[in-house]
Amino acid sequence: MSTYTIKGIIKDHQNKPLQNLMIQAMTSDQKWYEDHIDDFIDNKWINKDGTFEISFDKERFNDGGIFERNPDLYLIVRNSLGQKIYQTEIRRGVDSSDTKNLYFDITLESTEKQITQIPSDPYSHNNQRVVVSFQRLGDTSEFQLNDISRILRLLITSVNAWSLYTTEHMWNAIGYDGPQVPKYPWRESHSHKLSWENKE
């Protein structure tokens, strides 16, 4: 069976090796299944000289699907707090003998989590933020096989609650009149009160 060995180094812009970082190896399944969760391969703390090495075989990413061949690899870099601070580009169809694409030379500007600038409109891109929140559910935890049943139940419950209670039909059914702010709050006056509060 073919063994894949990912190697690399993480350094700063002065070419000095960084420390106390974790490498998380992943395979992307989005090329074949757009709603499929990417496969977690393994994670390792980098060495004192900034280098790292992760070895794995095909069983780590092959779910038995007809499309699974050579993996589409990418790496996630986390700091000592477990925060995701960097993600590499996806390398498509990497062969186990392709040492060039199995080597990652990563240069980081900072080991701190990057804070994105808050948009001037706080209500813009709400749907994208919800999707990202669901995608990040497992960012700080490493799940074990015996957790899968519990995790799936929690995930299904969360998605069900979100999809159910964010619809106007359900608001009407439970007597809730929806968000207390209009779609364009800077254009219309509003009191942040529910309809029954305004009757007082």
C-alpha atoms as a printed R data frame, in Angstrom:
    type eleno elety resid chain resno       x      y      z
1   ATOM     1    CA   MET     A     1   0.000  0.000  0.000
2   ATOM     2    CA   SER     A     2   1.274  3.482 -0.933
3   ATOM     3    CA   THR     A     3   2.441  5.671  1.914
4   ATOM     4    CA   TYR     A     4   2.215  9.449  1.598
5   ATOM     5    CA   THR     A     5   4.694 11.580  3.515
6   ATOM     6    CA   ILE     A     6   3.997 15.288  3.837
7   ATOM     7    CA   LYS     A     7   7.028 17.366  4.766
8   ATOM     8    CA   GLY     A     8   7.668 21.046  5.116
9   ATOM     9    CA   ILE     A     9   8.831 24.015  7.122
10  ATOM    10    CA   ILE     A    10   7.157 27.072  8.629
11  ATOM    11    CA   LYS     A    11   9.130 30.289  8.939
12  ATOM    12    CA   ASP     A    12   8.666 34.022  9.231
13  ATOM    13    CA   HIS     A    13   9.598 36.699  6.682
14  ATOM    14    CA   GLN     A    14  13.137 36.850  8.067
15  ATOM    15    CA   ASN     A    15  13.518 33.167  7.221
16  ATOM    16    CA   LYS     A    16  13.571 32.193 10.909
17  ATOM    17    CA   PRO     A    17  11.767 28.975 11.880
18  ATOM    18    CA   LEU     A    18   8.607 29.340 13.955
19  ATOM    19    CA   GLN     A    19   7.624 27.182 16.919
20  ATOM    20    CA   ASN     A    20   4.551 26.089 18.903
21  ATOM    21    CA   LEU     A    21   2.407 25.599 15.810
22  ATOM    22    CA   MET     A    22   0.309 22.626 14.799
23  ATOM    23    CA   ILE     A    23  -0.067 21.305 11.261
24  ATOM    24    CA   GLN     A    24  -3.386 19.709 10.367
25  ATOM    25    CA   ALA     A    25  -3.386 17.702  7.118
26  ATOM    26    CA   MET     A    26  -6.686 17.545  5.216
27  ATOM    27    CA   THR     A    27  -8.025 16.162  1.946
28  ATOM    28    CA   SER     A    28 -10.636 18.093 -0.005
29  ATOM    29    CA   ASP     A    29 -13.679 16.230 -1.299
30  ATOM    30    CA   GLN     A    30 -15.402 19.304 -2.730
31  ATOM    31    CA   LYS     A    31 -14.350 18.501 -6.305
32  ATOM    32    CA   TRP     A    32 -16.617 15.451 -6.292
33  ATOM    33    CA   TYR     A    33 -19.085 16.095 -3.492
34  ATOM    34    CA   GLU     A    34 -19.814 19.760 -2.886
35  ATOM    35    CA   ASP     A    35 -21.701 18.970  0.331
36  ATOM    36    CA   HIS     A    36 -19.160 16.434  1.626
37  ATOM    37    CA   ILE     A    37 -17.064 17.135  4.702
38  ATOM    38    CA   ASP     A    38 -13.319 17.196  4.013
39  ATOM    39    CA   ASP     A    39 -11.335 14.309  5.473
40  ATOM    40    CA   PHE     A    40  -9.041 14.899  8.433
41  ATOM    41    CA   ILE     A    41  -5.781 12.953  7.979
42  ATOM    42    CA   ASP     A    42  -3.590 13.768 10.966
43  ATOM    43    CA   ASN     A    43  -2.080 16.624 12.936
44  ATOM    44    CA   LYS     A    44   1.409 17.146 14.355
45  ATOM    45    CA   TRP     A    45   3.212 19.845 16.298
46  ATOM    46    CA   ILE     A    46   6.089 21.276 14.305
47  ATOM    47    CA   ASN     A    47   9.672 20.643 15.420
48  ATOM    48    CA   LYS     A    48  11.871 23.271 17.081
49  ATOM    49    CA   ASP     A    49  13.524 23.997 13.734
50  ATOM    50    CA   GLY     A    50  10.128 24.722 12.144
51  ATOM    51    CA   THR     A    51   9.966 21.486 10.169
52  ATOM    52    CA   PHE     A    52   7.185 18.926 10.190
53  ATOM    53    CA   GLU     A    53   6.392 15.503  8.763
54  ATOM    54    CA   ILE     A    54   3.096 13.617  8.500
55  ATOM    55    CA   SER     A    55   2.877 10.115  7.038
56  ATOM    56    CA   PHE     A    56  -0.342  8.299  6.154
57  ATOM    57    CA   ASP     A    57  -1.715  5.659  3.823
58  ATOM    58    CA   LYS     A    58  -4.737  5.630  1.507
59  ATOM    59    CA   GLU     A    59  -7.086  4.303  4.178
60  ATOM    60    CA   ARG     A    60  -6.917  7.671  5.954
61  ATOM    61    CA   PHE     A    61  -8.788  9.457  3.165
62  ATOM    62    CA   ASN     A    62 -10.451  6.796  0.983
63  ATOM    63    CA   ASP     A    63 -14.079  6.309  1.999
64  ATOM    64    CA   GLY     A    64 -14.548  3.624 -0.619
65  ATOM    65    CA   GLY     A    65 -16.083  6.075 -3.069
66  ATOM    66    CA   ILE     A    66 -15.671  5.494 -6.790
67  ATOM    67    CA   PHE     A    67 -14.082  8.923 -7.236
68  ATOM    68    CA   GLU     A    68 -11.410  8.555 -4.537
69  ATOM    69    CA   ARG     A    69  -7.983  8.197 -6.087
70  ATOM    70    CA   ASN     A    70  -5.001 10.399 -5.275
71  ATOM    71    CA   PRO     A    71  -5.850 12.904 -2.544
72  ATOM    72    CA   ASP     A    72  -6.441 16.636 -2.963
73  ATOM    73    CA   LEU     A    73  -4.270 17.841 -0.104
74  ATOM    74    CA   TYR     A    74  -4.160 21.035  1.889
75  ATOM    75    CA   LEU     A    75  -2.790 22.033  5.287
76  ATOM    76    CA   ILE     A    76  -4.239 24.077  8.123
77  ATOM    77    CA   VAL     A    77  -1.855 25.829 10.523
78  ATOM    78    CA   ARG     A    78  -3.012 26.429 14.098
79  ATOM    79    CA   ASN     A    79  -1.319 28.386 16.864
80  ATOM    80    CA   SER     A    80  -0.824 27.162 20.437
81  ATOM    81    CA   LEU     A    81  -4.406 28.205 21.300
82  ATOM    82    CA   GLY     A    82  -5.814 25.998 18.542
83  ATOM    83    CA   GLN     A    83  -6.808 28.972 16.424
84  ATOM    84    CA   LYS     A    84  -6.692 28.564 12.656
85  ATOM    85    CA   ILE     A    85  -4.165 31.094 11.372
86  ATOM    86    CA   TYR     A    86  -3.366 29.841  7.871
87  ATOM    87    CA   GLN     A    87  -4.580 27.457  5.178
88  ATOM    88    CA   THR     A    88  -2.637 26.398  2.097
89  ATOM    89    CA   GLU     A    89  -4.012 26.109 -1.412
90  ATOM    90    CA   ILE     A    90  -5.417 22.708 -2.392
91  ATOM    91    CA   ARG     A    91  -2.975 20.518 -4.304
92  ATOM    92    CA   ARG     A    92  -5.013 18.301 -6.610
93  ATOM    93    CA   GLY     A    93  -4.381 14.602 -7.183
94  ATOM    94    CA   VAL     A    94  -1.096 14.288 -5.321
95  ATOM    95    CA   ASP     A    95   0.695 10.994 -5.938
96  ATOM    96    CA   SER     A    96   2.579  9.287 -3.110
97  ATOM    97    CA   SER     A    97   5.833  9.598 -5.117
98  ATOM    98    CA   ASP     A    98   5.331 13.299 -5.880
99  ATOM    99    CA   THR     A    99   7.785 14.718 -3.344
100 ATOM   100    CA   LYS     A   100   7.491 18.214 -4.829
101 ATOM   101    CA   ASN     A   101   3.761 18.527 -4.102
102 ATOM   102    CA   LEU     A   102   4.125 16.718 -0.784
103 ATOM   103    CA   TYR     A   103   6.523 19.420  0.422
104 ATOM   104    CA   PHE     A   104   5.127 22.678  1.878
105 ATOM   105    CA   ASP     A   105   7.297 25.756  2.400
106 ATOM   106    CA   ILE     A   106   5.117 28.105  4.458
107 ATOM   107    CA   THR     A   107   5.937 31.705  5.370
108 ATOM   108    CA   LEU     A   108   3.713 33.408  7.947
109 ATOM   109    CA   GLU     A   109   3.352 37.080  8.775
110 ATOM   110    CA   SER     A   110   2.048 36.346 12.264
111 ATOM   111    CA   THR     A   111   1.110 33.466 14.560
112 ATOM   112    CA   GLU     A   112  -1.954 35.387 15.751
113 ATOM   113    CA   LYS     A   113  -5.439 34.771 14.417
114 ATOM   114    CA   GLN     A   114  -6.192 37.337 11.749
115 ATOM   115    CA   ILE     A   115  -9.174 39.559 12.523
116 ATOM   116    CA   THR     A   116 -11.166 40.507  9.452
117 ATOM   117    CA   GLN     A   117 -12.335 44.090  9.162
118 ATOM   118    CA   ILE     A   118 -15.925 44.611 10.242
119 ATOM   119    CA   PRO     A   119 -18.026 45.818  7.276
120 ATOM   120    CA   SER     A   120 -19.791 49.176  7.552
121 ATOM   121    CA   ASP     A   121 -23.120 47.379  7.153
122 ATOM   122    CA   PRO     A   122 -23.386 44.918 10.093
123 ATOM   123    CA   TYR     A   123 -26.247 43.074  8.363
124 ATOM   124    CA   SER     A   124 -24.438 42.342  5.115
125 ATOM   125    CA   HIS     A   125 -23.463 38.780  4.144
126 ATOM   126    CA   ASN     A   126 -25.508 37.222  6.960
127 ATOM   127    CA   ASN     A   127 -26.081 33.978  5.071
128 ATOM   128    CA   GLN     A   128 -22.359 33.576  4.351
129 ATOM   129    CA   ARG     A   129 -21.560 34.084  8.038
130 ATOM   130    CA   VAL     A   130 -24.058 31.389  9.044
131 ATOM   131    CA   VAL     A   131 -22.547 28.934  6.548
132 ATOM   132    CA   VAL     A   132 -19.024 29.682  7.810
133 ATOM   133    CA   SER     A   133 -20.170 29.197 11.411
134 ATOM   134    CA   PHE     A   134 -21.465 25.729 10.621
135 ATOM   135    CA   GLN     A   135 -18.269 24.909  8.714
136 ATOM   136    CA   ARG     A   136 -16.186 25.844 11.758
137 ATOM   137    CA   LEU     A   137 -18.078 23.670 14.232
138 ATOM   138    CA   GLY     A   138 -15.165 21.264 14.571
139 ATOM   139    CA   ASP     A   139 -12.276 23.700 14.202
140 ATOM   140    CA   THR     A   140 -11.011 23.452 17.765
141 ATOM   141    CA   SER     A   141 -11.736 19.785 18.459
142 ATOM   142    CA   GLU     A   142 -10.424 16.513 17.182
143 ATOM   143    CA   PHE     A   143 -13.282 14.048 16.991
144 ATOM   144    CA   GLN     A   144 -12.832 10.356 17.601
145 ATOM   145    CA   LEU     A   145 -14.789  7.570 15.906
146 ATOM   146    CA   ASN     A   146 -16.763  6.811 19.073
147 ATOM   147    CA   ASP     A   147 -18.019 10.440 19.080
148 ATOM   148    CA   ILE     A   148 -19.565 10.309 15.616
149 ATOM   149    CA   SER     A   149 -23.076  9.286 16.691
150 ATOM   150    CA   ARG     A   150 -23.296 12.029 19.332
151 ATOM   151    CA   ILE     A   151 -21.787 14.640 17.012
152 ATOM   152    CA   LEU     A   152 -24.202 13.828 14.198
153 ATOM   153    CA   ARG     A   153 -27.162 14.126 16.565
154 ATOM   154    CA   LEU     A   154 -25.950 17.512 17.808
155 ATOM   155    CA   LEU     A   155 -25.247 18.739 14.295
156 ATOM   156    CA   ILE     A   156 -28.630 17.631 12.955
157 ATOM   157    CA   THR     A   157 -30.375 19.234 15.932
158 ATOM   158    CA   SER     A   158 -28.487 22.509 15.385
159 ATOM   159    CA   VAL     A   159 -29.179 22.648 11.656
160 ATOM   160    CA   ASN     A   160 -32.821 21.691 12.212
161 ATOM   161    CA   ALA     A   161 -33.324 24.397 14.851
162 ATOM   162    CA   TRP     A   162 -31.660 27.031 12.700
163 ATOM   163    CA   SER     A   163 -33.610 26.120  9.541
164 ATOM   164    CA   LEU     A   164 -36.903 25.887 11.453
165 ATOM   165    CA   TYR     A   165 -36.845 28.949 13.674
166 ATOM   166    CA   THR     A   166 -35.463 31.370 11.091
167 ATOM   167    CA   THR     A   167 -38.509 31.069  8.813
168 ATOM   168    CA   GLU     A   168 -41.412 33.497  8.770
169 ATOM   169    CA   HIS     A   169 -43.874 30.561  8.713
170 ATOM   170    CA   MET     A   170 -42.590 29.371 12.096
171 ATOM   171    CA   TRP     A   171 -42.601 32.920 13.485
172 ATOM   172    CA   ASN     A   172 -46.300 33.156 12.647
173 ATOM   173    CA   ALA     A   173 -47.001 29.717 14.143
174 ATOM   174    CA   ILE     A   174 -45.460 30.580 17.521
175 ATOM   175    CA   GLY     A   175 -46.648 34.180 17.584
176 ATOM   176    CA   TYR     A   176 -43.230 35.771 17.119
177 ATOM   177    CA   ASP     A   177 -43.207 38.767 14.831
178 ATOM   178    CA   GLY     A   178 -39.626 38.330 13.614
179 ATOM   179    CA   PRO     A   179 -36.523 40.467 14.109
180 ATOM   180    CA   GLN     A   180 -37.051 43.715 15.969
181 ATOM   181    CA   VAL     A   181 -35.135 45.722 13.397
182 ATOM   182    CA   PRO     A   182 -36.173 46.458  9.810
183 ATOM   183    CA   LYS     A   183 -34.150 45.291  6.819
184 ATOM   184    CA   TYR     A   184 -32.525 48.731  6.493
185 ATOM   185    CA   PRO     A   185 -32.395 50.016 10.082
186 ATOM   186    CA   TRP     A   186 -30.565 53.209  9.160
187 ATOM   187    CA   ARG     A   187 -33.459 54.218  6.859
188 ATOM   188    CA   GLU     A   188 -36.407 53.440  9.127
189 ATOM   189    CA   SER     A   189 -37.068 54.313 12.747
190 ATOM   190    CA   HIS     A   190 -37.562 51.360 15.089
191 ATOM   191    CA   SER     A   191 -37.870 50.703 18.819
192 ATOM   192    CA   HIS     A   192 -36.279 47.231 19.106
193 ATOM   193    CA   LYS     A   193 -39.535 46.064 20.697
194 ATOM   194    CA   LEU     A   194 -41.780 43.121 19.908
195 ATOM   195    CA   SER     A   195 -45.340 43.788 18.772
196 ATOM   196    CA   TRP     A   196 -46.861 42.928 22.165
197 ATOM   197    CA   GLU     A   197 -44.417 45.276 23.901
198 ATOM   198    CA   ASN     A   198 -45.517 48.140 21.687
199 ATOM   199    CA   LYS     A   199 -49.152 47.630 22.810
200 ATOM   200    CA   GLU     A   200 -48.356 48.628 26.362
